[in-house]
Amino acid sequence: MKPDTQASPGGSWAISLVVERRFPKPLVGVRFLHRPHMIERYKNKENSKEDIYHSLKKDFINGQITFLEVRDRLLELDQNTLDRENSDKNLDFLNDPEILNLVSQSKENLTGYYRFLSFTEFHVGQRLAMGKIEDASLHFRESLKNARLGESDESWCSYVEGTIIYIEGNQIPEDVIEKVKEEPNKNILVRLNKGLKERGFPDYKLDY
């Protein structure tokens, strides 16, 4: 299936956030265009995750790769497991002051950075919501804040907003659900509402 895109400054930072349904249920994922020439750079490097992140940071700071290529590598790491366990390390990487300082030198990179940071915060929030749901709210809120900083489309912002409303134990308003254009994401919000109404409290792992 071809990746969907959303308009972004320069067009190069378009990301489509979708849900891929498998068993067991995965978390929200993305479809993106791989960059084979970039991925090959890391294929034969050390297997340690720490080495991978260190190499990414070093190559980016030294100007050997673009931040767009860094993002694609982080996306690949994110998609390696169904529970998105690498989202935690991806978040640490993105919050590195040296990375942010370098990204901030380009308006287009900064816009894309905030969009990807929103995506990453959302996955961290999902991982927490599968266990201690109360710990997830902060990351979902950070996801929404960064989505707005990155001028993400209304559909993604509404999906994140709806998730926050549910996590806090409230029914998601219909007008919020209707703003979500991707059917898989819209259907998730409908299921969250249904589970909350039947049970009286949120259970993200069950309702998702």
C-alpha positions as CSV (number, residue, x, y, z in Angstrom):
1,M,0.0,0.0,0.0
2,K,1.3,3.4,-0.9
3,P,2.0,5.8,2.1
4,D,-0.5,8.5,2.6
5,T,0.9,12.0,3.0
6,Q,-0.2,15.3,4.5
7,A,0.8,18.7,3.3
8,S,3.8,20.2,5.0
9,P,6.2,23.1,4.4
10,G,8.4,22.0,1.5
11,G,6.5,18.7,1.3
12,S,9.5,16.7,2.6
13,W,8.2,16.3,6.2
14,A,4.8,14.8,5.4
15,I,3.9,11.9,7.7
16,S,0.8,9.8,7.6
17,L,-0.3,8.4,10.9
18,V,-2.3,5.2,10.5
19,V,-3.2,2.1,12.5
20,E,-2.1,-1.3,11.2
21,R,-4.4,-4.0,12.5
22,R,-2.8,-7.4,13.4
23,F,-2.9,-9.8,16.2
24,P,-1.9,-9.1,18.8
25,K,-3.1,-5.5,18.3
26,P,-0.2,-3.2,17.6
27,L,0.0,0.5,18.7
28,V,-0.5,3.3,16.3
29,G,2.0,3.1,13.5
30,V,3.1,5.0,10.4
31,R,3.7,4.4,6.8
32,F,6.8,6.1,5.4
33,L,9.2,6.1,2.5
34,H,12.4,4.3,3.4
35,R,15.7,5.7,2.3
36,P,17.8,2.6,1.3
37,H,21.0,4.5,0.9
38,M,20.7,5.8,4.5
39,I,19.6,2.5,6.1
40,E,22.5,0.7,4.5
41,R,24.8,3.0,6.4
42,Y,23.7,1.4,9.7
43,K,23.0,-2.1,8.6
44,N,26.5,-3.4,9.5
45,K,27.1,-1.3,12.5
46,E,27.1,-2.6,16.1
47,N,23.9,-4.3,17.2
48,S,23.7,-2.4,20.4
49,K,20.9,0.1,20.5
50,E,23.2,2.5,22.3
51,D,25.7,2.3,19.5
52,I,22.9,3.0,16.9
53,Y,21.8,6.1,18.7
54,H,25.3,7.3,19.3
55,S,26.1,6.8,15.6
56,L,23.0,8.6,14.5
57,K,23.8,11.6,16.8
58,K,27.5,11.7,15.7
59,D,26.7,11.5,12.0
60,F,24.0,14.2,12.2
61,I,26.1,16.6,14.2
62,N,29.0,16.0,11.8
63,G,26.7,16.8,8.8
64,Q,27.0,13.3,7.3
65,I,23.2,12.8,7.3
66,T,20.2,15.1,7.3
67,F,17.6,15.2,10.1
68,L,15.1,13.8,7.6
69,E,17.4,10.7,7.4
70,V,17.6,10.6,11.2
71,R,13.9,10.6,11.4
72,D,13.5,7.8,8.9
73,R,15.9,5.7,11.0
74,L,14.1,6.5,14.2
75,L,10.8,5.5,12.5
76,E,12.4,2.2,11.5
77,L,13.4,1.6,15.1
78,D,10.0,2.5,16.3
79,Q,8.4,-0.1,14.0
80,N,10.7,-2.9,15.0
81,T,8.4,-4.3,17.6
82,L,4.6,-4.3,18.0
83,D,4.8,-2.7,21.5
84,R,7.0,0.1,20.1
85,E,9.5,-0.4,22.9
86,N,12.1,1.8,21.1
87,S,9.8,4.9,21.4
88,D,11.3,5.5,24.9
89,K,14.9,5.7,23.5
90,N,13.6,7.7,20.5
91,L,12.2,10.2,22.9
92,D,15.4,10.5,24.8
93,F,17.2,11.1,21.5
94,L,14.8,13.8,20.4
95,N,15.0,15.6,23.7
96,D,18.9,15.7,23.6
97,P,19.8,19.5,23.8
98,E,22.4,19.1,21.1
99,I,19.9,17.5,18.7
100,L,17.3,20.2,19.3
101,N,19.9,23.0,19.0
102,L,21.0,21.7,15.6
103,V,17.4,21.1,14.4
104,S,16.4,24.6,15.5
105,Q,18.7,26.1,12.9
106,S,16.2,25.2,10.1
107,K,12.5,26.2,10.2
108,E,11.5,23.3,8.0
109,N,13.4,20.8,10.2
110,L,12.0,22.3,13.3
111,T,8.4,21.9,12.0
112,G,9.1,18.3,11.1
113,Y,10.9,17.7,14.4
114,Y,7.8,18.8,16.4
115,R,5.6,16.5,14.3
116,F,7.8,13.5,14.9
117,L,8.1,14.4,18.5
118,S,4.3,14.4,18.8
119,F,4.3,10.9,17.2
120,T,6.9,9.6,19.6
121,E,5.3,11.1,22.7
122,F,2.1,9.5,21.6
123,H,3.7,6.0,21.4
124,V,5.3,6.5,24.8
125,G,1.9,7.4,26.1
126,Q,0.3,4.4,24.6
127,R,2.9,2.1,26.1
128,L,2.2,3.5,29.6
129,A,-1.6,3.4,29.0
130,M,-1.4,-0.3,28.4
131,G,-0.3,-0.6,32.0
132,K,-0.7,2.3,34.4
133,I,-3.1,4.5,32.5
134,E,-2.7,7.5,34.8
135,D,1.0,7.8,33.9
136,A,0.1,8.2,30.2
137,S,-1.7,11.5,30.3
138,L,1.4,13.7,30.5
139,H,2.8,12.1,27.3
140,F,-0.4,12.4,25.4
141,R,-0.6,16.1,26.4
142,E,3.0,16.6,25.2
143,S,2.0,14.9,22.0
144,L,-0.8,17.4,21.4
145,K,1.4,20.3,22.3
146,N,4.1,19.3,19.9
147,A,1.5,18.5,17.1
148,R,0.3,22.1,17.3
149,L,3.9,23.4,17.4
150,G,4.5,21.4,14.2
151,E,1.3,22.6,12.6
152,S,0.1,19.0,12.2
153,D,-3.3,18.5,10.5
154,E,-6.5,18.8,12.4
155,S,-7.2,15.0,12.0
156,W,-4.1,14.0,14.0
157,C,-4.6,16.7,16.6
158,S,-8.2,15.6,17.1
159,Y,-7.1,12.0,17.5
160,V,-4.7,12.9,20.2
161,E,-7.1,15.2,21.9
162,G,-9.8,12.5,21.9
163,T,-7.4,10.1,23.5
164,I,-6.6,12.5,26.2
165,I,-10.3,13.1,27.0
166,Y,-10.8,9.3,27.3
167,I,-7.7,8.8,29.4
168,E,-9.1,11.4,31.8
169,G,-12.3,9.4,32.1
170,N,-14.6,11.5,30.0
171,Q,-16.6,10.7,26.9
172,I,-15.1,12.0,23.7
173,P,-17.4,14.5,22.0
174,E,-18.8,13.6,18.6
175,D,-17.4,16.7,17.0
176,V,-13.9,15.7,18.0
177,I,-14.3,12.2,16.6
178,E,-15.7,13.6,13.3
179,K,-12.6,15.7,12.8
180,V,-10.5,12.5,12.6
181,K,-10.3,11.6,8.9
182,E,-8.4,8.3,9.1
183,E,-11.0,5.6,9.6
184,P,-8.8,3.3,11.7
185,N,-8.1,6.2,14.2
186,K,-11.7,7.3,14.2
187,N,-12.8,3.8,14.9
188,I,-10.4,3.6,17.9
189,L,-12.0,6.7,19.4
190,V,-15.5,5.2,18.9
191,R,-14.3,2.0,20.7
192,L,-12.8,4.0,23.5
193,N,-16.1,5.8,24.1
194,K,-18.0,2.5,24.0
195,G,-15.8,0.9,26.6
196,L,-15.9,3.9,28.8
197,K,-19.7,4.1,28.7
198,E,-20.1,0.4,29.5
199,R,-17.5,0.2,32.2
200,G,-17.5,3.7,33.7
201,F,-13.8,4.1,33.7
202,P,-11.0,3.9,31.0
203,D,-9.2,0.6,30.2
204,Y,-7.0,1.5,27.2
205,K,-5.6,-1.9,26.7
206,L,-9.1,-3.4,26.6
207,D,-10.8,-0.7,24.6
208,Y,-8.1,0.0,22.1
